[in-house]
Amino acid sequence: MLQRRYVLLGMATLAAIAIPAFPFQPAQAQQSVELTLVSYAVAKPVFAKLIPEFQKEWKAKTGQTVTFKESYGASGAQTRAILAGLEADVLAQNLQTNVTPLVEKGLVKPNWEQRLPNKAVPAYSVMVLVTRPGNPKQIRNWSDLTKPDVGIIAINPKTSGNARWGVLAGYGAILKTQGQSAAQAYLNGFVRNIKTLVNSGREATDTFVKNRVGDALLTFESEIIFTNEAIPRDFPYVAPSPNLQVDFPVTVIDRVVDKRGTRKVAEAFTKFLFSPTGQKIYAELGYRPYNQQVRNQFVRQYKPVNKIFTIADFGGWTKLDQQIFADGGLFDRAQQAAAKR
């Protein structure tokens, strides 16, 4: 009888020791979480590097596996897709004004730019003019895009943020240095020389590089740095001065992350973009990271630009959209004038 009591006591003791082990395996850490990332067309290469690094860091920190659904396309169309019901946890854009409609509809909180460093912009770029090898048309500055024999591969500013940055970079540079009439003349000449108008930055690059259409491509510096590394031959490019700082903001979609319970990991991902690891990846893919120390490590890959304007120097996007890109604005009028020639 005494022996049986000892056996029972021993079993109870083992059970008491074994049971407490389970609370150290939180349910959340055992479950995977899925995030949907929506972004502009040419962002795919940089997120192809950022996402695996974040997944690795998050797994090591929390034990939780994060998977991603990704959608890339013309930036304006991406915002419209979210408004139409696409449930994105994270939006990475190339225009602050592509977030504004989401704020107005209550999908994103008004303070989204204050929740992350540098007004929620982890990296920026400038606009460059990509030419054929040897630069046969001698394209070196904005005005060269208006030469009679130059064919431009351009993007539709009605669908793409890349396009708006490109139009404004040249127009704004001429406006600041030569005045309104010269800027209008530049815009008219630029539109007149558009050989092919496409819907996204990725389509523009493919048209110029793969299909070999056009004499000049206007795109982000980051896009051509990546392209030149991805293909066996380099395309020359220039970064005219003055130029324009192209910002790439990021935000969580508040209504979606609260509905799906993904806020913690979604916010961690956006913060990761500003970390030393995230900033280095941006630089490796041709972007200019906001962290100056990281940017300085890659300074040799960037074209020197003497003067870089910001959107604030032109009164902000709201004013510019109404003046240049709205229906009946300066861009539409330039198209109408070109059609009459």
C-alpha positions as CSV (number, residue, x, y, z in Angstrom):
1,M,0.0,0.0,0.0
2,L,2.8,2.3,0.9
3,Q,4.5,1.5,-2.4
4,R,1.4,2.4,-4.4
5,R,1.1,5.7,-2.6
6,Y,4.7,6.6,-3.6
7,V,3.9,5.7,-7.2
8,L,0.8,7.9,-7.3
9,L,2.7,10.7,-5.7
10,G,5.4,10.4,-8.2
11,M,3.0,10.5,-11.2
12,A,1.2,13.6,-9.7
13,T,4.5,15.3,-9.3
14,L,5.5,14.7,-12.9
15,A,2.2,15.9,-14.1
16,A,2.6,19.1,-12.0
17,I,6.0,19.6,-13.6
18,A,4.8,18.9,-17.2
19,I,1.6,21.0,-17.2
20,P,3.2,24.5,-16.7
21,A,5.3,24.0,-19.9
22,F,2.3,24.8,-22.1
23,P,1.7,28.4,-21.2
24,F,5.2,29.2,-22.6
25,Q,3.8,28.4,-26.1
26,P,1.5,31.3,-26.8
27,A,-1.3,30.6,-29.2
28,Q,-0.5,33.7,-31.3
29,A,3.1,32.6,-31.8
30,Q,1.9,29.3,-33.1
31,Q,-0.5,30.8,-35.7
32,S,0.7,32.3,-38.9
33,V,-0.6,35.8,-40.0
34,E,-1.1,37.0,-43.5
35,L,-0.6,40.6,-44.6
36,T,-1.8,42.1,-47.9
37,L,0.6,44.6,-49.3
38,V,-0.5,46.9,-52.1
39,S,2.0,49.1,-53.9
40,Y,3.0,51.0,-57.1
41,A,4.2,49.0,-60.1
42,V,8.0,49.4,-59.9
43,A,8.1,48.7,-56.1
44,K,8.1,44.9,-56.6
45,P,11.9,44.4,-56.6
46,V,12.5,46.3,-53.4
47,F,9.7,44.5,-51.5
48,A,11.0,41.2,-52.8
49,K,14.1,41.9,-50.7
50,L,12.4,43.7,-47.7
51,I,9.7,41.1,-47.1
52,P,11.9,38.0,-46.5
53,E,14.1,40.0,-44.1
54,F,11.1,41.2,-42.1
55,Q,9.7,37.7,-42.0
56,K,13.0,36.4,-40.6
57,E,13.3,39.1,-38.0
58,W,9.6,38.7,-36.9
59,K,9.9,34.9,-36.7
60,A,13.0,35.2,-34.5
61,K,11.4,37.8,-32.3
62,T,7.9,36.4,-31.8
63,G,7.9,32.8,-33.2
64,Q,5.1,33.8,-35.5
65,T,5.2,33.2,-39.3
66,V,4.1,36.0,-41.5
67,T,3.0,35.5,-45.1
68,F,2.3,38.1,-47.7
69,K,-0.1,38.7,-50.5
70,E,1.2,41.3,-52.8
71,S,-0.4,43.5,-55.5
72,Y,1.6,45.9,-57.7
73,G,0.1,48.3,-60.3
74,A,-0.4,51.8,-61.4
75,S,-0.5,53.8,-58.1
76,G,-3.7,55.6,-58.8
77,A,-5.4,52.4,-59.8
78,Q,-4.2,50.7,-56.6
79,T,-5.8,53.4,-54.4
80,R,-9.1,53.0,-56.4
81,A,-8.9,49.3,-55.8
82,I,-8.7,49.7,-52.1
83,L,-11.6,52.2,-52.2
84,A,-13.6,49.5,-54.2
85,G,-13.0,46.9,-51.5
86,L,-9.5,45.4,-51.8
87,E,-8.5,44.7,-48.2
88,A,-4.9,45.9,-47.9
89,D,-3.2,45.8,-44.6
90,V,-0.3,48.0,-45.8
91,L,-0.2,50.5,-48.6
92,A,3.2,51.7,-50.1
93,Q,2.6,54.6,-52.4
94,N,4.5,57.0,-54.6
95,L,2.2,60.0,-53.9
96,Q,0.9,61.3,-50.7
97,T,-2.3,62.3,-52.4
98,N,-3.0,58.7,-53.3
99,V,-3.5,58.2,-49.5
100,T,-5.8,61.2,-49.2
101,P,-8.9,59.5,-50.6
102,L,-8.5,56.7,-48.1
103,V,-8.4,59.2,-45.2
104,E,-11.5,60.9,-46.5
105,K,-13.4,57.6,-46.6
106,G,-12.2,56.7,-43.0
107,L,-10.0,53.8,-44.1
108,V,-6.8,55.5,-42.9
109,K,-6.5,57.8,-39.8
110,P,-5.7,61.5,-40.5
111,N,-2.5,61.3,-38.5
112,W,-0.9,58.6,-40.7
113,E,2.1,60.8,-41.6
114,Q,3.0,61.4,-37.9
115,R,3.0,57.7,-37.0
116,L,6.4,57.0,-38.6
117,P,9.7,58.9,-39.0
118,N,10.2,61.4,-41.8
119,K,6.5,61.9,-42.4
120,A,6.1,58.1,-43.2
121,V,8.6,58.3,-46.1
122,P,11.3,55.6,-45.7
123,A,13.0,56.5,-49.0
124,Y,13.0,58.9,-51.9
125,S,14.4,59.2,-55.5
126,V,14.8,61.7,-58.2
127,M,13.6,61.7,-61.9
128,V,16.1,60.7,-64.6
129,L,16.2,60.6,-68.4
130,V,17.2,57.2,-69.7
131,T,18.6,57.2,-73.2
132,R,19.8,54.7,-75.8
133,P,23.4,53.5,-75.5
134,G,25.7,56.2,-76.7
135,N,22.9,58.8,-76.2
136,P,22.5,59.4,-80.0
137,K,19.9,62.2,-79.5
138,Q,22.2,64.0,-77.0
139,I,19.6,64.2,-74.3
140,R,21.1,65.9,-71.2
141,N,18.5,68.2,-69.7
142,W,14.8,68.8,-69.5
143,S,14.6,71.0,-72.6
144,D,16.2,68.3,-74.7
145,L,13.0,66.3,-74.4
146,T,11.3,68.9,-76.6
147,K,13.6,68.5,-79.5
148,P,11.6,67.7,-82.7
149,D,13.3,64.3,-83.3
150,V,13.0,62.9,-79.8
151,G,10.4,60.2,-79.0
152,I,9.5,59.9,-75.3
153,I,8.1,56.8,-73.5
154,A,5.8,58.4,-71.0
155,I,3.2,57.2,-68.4
156,N,-0.3,58.4,-68.1
157,P,-0.6,60.9,-65.2
158,K,-4.2,60.0,-64.9
159,T,-3.2,56.5,-63.6
160,S,0.3,56.8,-62.4
161,G,2.2,58.7,-59.7
162,N,5.4,58.0,-61.5
163,A,4.0,60.0,-64.4
164,R,3.0,63.0,-62.3
165,W,6.4,63.2,-60.8
166,G,7.9,63.0,-64.2
167,V,5.8,65.7,-65.7
168,L,6.2,68.0,-62.7
169,A,10.0,67.5,-62.5
170,G,10.6,69.0,-65.9
171,Y,7.8,71.5,-65.8
172,G,8.8,72.7,-62.3
173,A,12.5,73.0,-63.2
174,I,11.7,75.2,-66.2
175,L,9.1,77.2,-64.1
176,K,11.6,77.9,-61.3
177,T,14.5,78.9,-63.7
178,Q,12.7,80.5,-66.7
179,G,9.2,81.4,-65.7
180,Q,5.6,80.4,-66.5
181,S,5.5,80.9,-70.3
182,A,8.7,78.9,-70.8
183,A,7.3,76.1,-68.5
184,Q,4.1,76.0,-70.6
185,A,6.1,75.8,-73.8
186,Y,8.1,72.9,-72.3
187,L,5.0,71.0,-71.3
188,N,3.6,71.5,-74.8
189,G,6.8,70.2,-76.4
190,F,7.0,67.3,-74.0
191,V,3.5,66.1,-74.7
192,R,4.0,66.6,-78.4
193,N,7.0,64.2,-78.3
194,I,5.3,61.4,-76.4
195,K,5.7,58.4,-78.7
196,T,3.9,55.9,-76.4
197,L,1.7,56.6,-73.4
198,V,1.5,53.6,-71.0
199,N,-0.3,53.1,-67.7
200,S,2.5,52.2,-65.2
201,G,6.2,52.6,-64.6
202,R,6.8,48.9,-65.1
203,E,5.1,49.0,-68.5
204,A,7.1,52.1,-69.4
205,T,10.4,50.4,-68.6
206,D,9.5,47.2,-70.5
207,T,8.4,49.2,-73.5
208,F,11.7,51.1,-73.6
209,V,14.1,48.3,-72.5
210,K,12.6,45.1,-73.8
211,N,10.6,46.4,-76.8
212,R,13.2,49.0,-77.7
213,V,10.6,51.7,-78.4
214,G,11.5,55.4,-78.1
215,D,14.5,57.6,-77.6
216,A,14.0,58.6,-74.0
217,L,12.4,57.2,-70.9
218,L,11.4,59.4,-67.9
219,T,11.4,57.4,-64.7
220,F,12.7,57.1,-61.1
221,E,16.4,56.9,-60.6
222,S,15.8,53.8,-58.4
223,E,14.0,52.1,-61.3
224,I,16.9,52.4,-63.8
225,I,19.6,51.5,-61.2
226,F,17.7,48.3,-60.6
227,T,17.1,47.7,-64.3
228,N,20.7,48.2,-65.2
229,E,21.7,45.6,-62.6
230,A,19.0,43.1,-63.7
231,I,19.9,43.1,-67.4
232,P,23.2,42.3,-69.2
233,R,23.7,45.8,-70.6
234,D,23.5,49.3,-69.1
235,F,21.3,52.1,-70.3
236,P,22.8,55.5,-69.8
237,Y,20.8,58.1,-67.9
238,V,21.1,61.6,-66.7
239,A,19.6,63.3,-63.6
240,P,18.9,66.9,-64.8
241,S,19.3,69.8,-62.3
242,P,17.1,71.2,-60.9
243,N,15.3,68.0,-60.1
244,L,12.5,66.9,-57.8
245,Q,12.5,64.8,-54.6
246,V,10.1,61.9,-55.2
247,D,8.7,60.6,-51.9
248,F,7.5,57.0,-51.3
249,P,5.1,57.1,-48.3
250,V,3.8,54.0,-46.5
251,T,0.9,53.4,-44.1
252,V,-1.3,50.7,-42.6
253,I,-4.9,50.7,-43.7
254,D,-6.5,51.3,-40.2
255,R,-9.9,49.9,-40.9
256,V,-8.5,46.7,-42.4
257,V,-5.9,45.9,-39.8
258,D,-8.4,46.5,-37.0
259,K,-11.0,44.3,-38.7
260,R,-8.5,41.5,-39.4
261,G,-6.6,41.8,-36.1
262,T,-3.3,42.4,-38.0
263,R,-2.4,45.9,-36.7
264,K,0.5,44.7,-34.5
265,V,2.4,42.9,-37.3
266,A,1.4,45.4,-40.0
267,E,2.7,48.3,-38.0
268,A,5.9,46.3,-37.2
269,F,6.4,45.9,-41.0
270,T,6.1,49.6,-41.7
271,K,8.5,50.4,-38.9
272,F,10.9,47.8,-40.2
273,L,11.2,49.8,-43.4
274,F,12.9,52.6,-41.4
275,S,15.3,50.2,-39.6
276,P,19.0,50.0,-40.5
277,T,18.3,46.7,-42.3
278,G,15.3,48.1,-44.2
279,Q,17.2,51.3,-45.1
280,K,20.1,49.3,-46.5
281,I,17.8,47.3,-48.7
282,Y,16.3,50.4,-50.1
283,A,19.7,51.7,-50.9
284,E,20.8,48.4,-52.5
285,L,17.8,48.6,-54.8
286,G,18.7,52.2,-56.0
287,Y,16.5,54.3,-53.7
288,R,17.9,57.1,-51.6
289,P,17.0,56.1,-48.0
290,Y,16.0,58.8,-45.6
291,N,18.8,57.7,-43.2
292,Q,21.7,59.8,-44.3
293,Q,24.3,57.5,-42.8
294,V,23.0,54.6,-44.9
295,R,22.6,56.9,-47.9
296,N,26.2,58.1,-47.6
297,Q,27.4,54.5,-47.9
298,F,25.9,54.2,-51.3
299,V,26.5,57.8,-52.6
300,R,28.6,56.7,-55.6
301,Q,25.6,55.0,-57.2
302,Y,23.5,58.2,-57.3
303,K,23.8,60.8,-60.0
304,P,24.8,64.2,-58.5
305,V,22.0,66.8,-58.5
306,N,22.9,70.4,-57.6
307,K,19.3,71.5,-56.8
308,I,16.4,69.3,-55.6
309,F,13.0,70.9,-55.1
310,T,10.2,69.4,-53.0
311,I,6.5,69.4,-53.7
312,A,6.1,72.1,-51.0
313,D,8.2,74.4,-53.2
314,F,5.3,74.3,-55.7
315,G,2.5,74.8,-53.2
316,G,1.7,71.1,-52.5
317,W,-0.1,68.3,-54.5
318,T,-3.6,69.7,-54.0
319,K,-2.7,72.8,-55.9
320,L,-0.7,71.0,-58.5
321,D,-3.3,68.4,-59.2
322,Q,-5.9,71.1,-59.8
323,Q,-3.6,73.2,-62.0
324,I,-1.9,70.5,-64.1
325,F,-3.5,67.1,-63.8
326,A,-7.2,67.6,-63.3
327,D,-9.6,67.3,-66.2
328,G,-9.1,70.4,-68.3
329,G,-5.8,71.2,-66.6
330,L,-2.5,72.1,-68.3
331,F,-1.6,68.6,-69.2
332,D,-5.0,68.0,-70.9
333,R,-4.6,71.3,-72.8
334,A,-1.1,70.3,-73.9
335,Q,-2.5,67.0,-75.3
336,Q,-5.3,68.9,-77.1
337,A,-2.7,71.2,-78.7
338,A,-0.5,68.3,-79.7
339,A,-3.5,66.5,-81.3
340,K,-4.2,69.6,-83.6
341,R,-0.7,69.5,-85.0
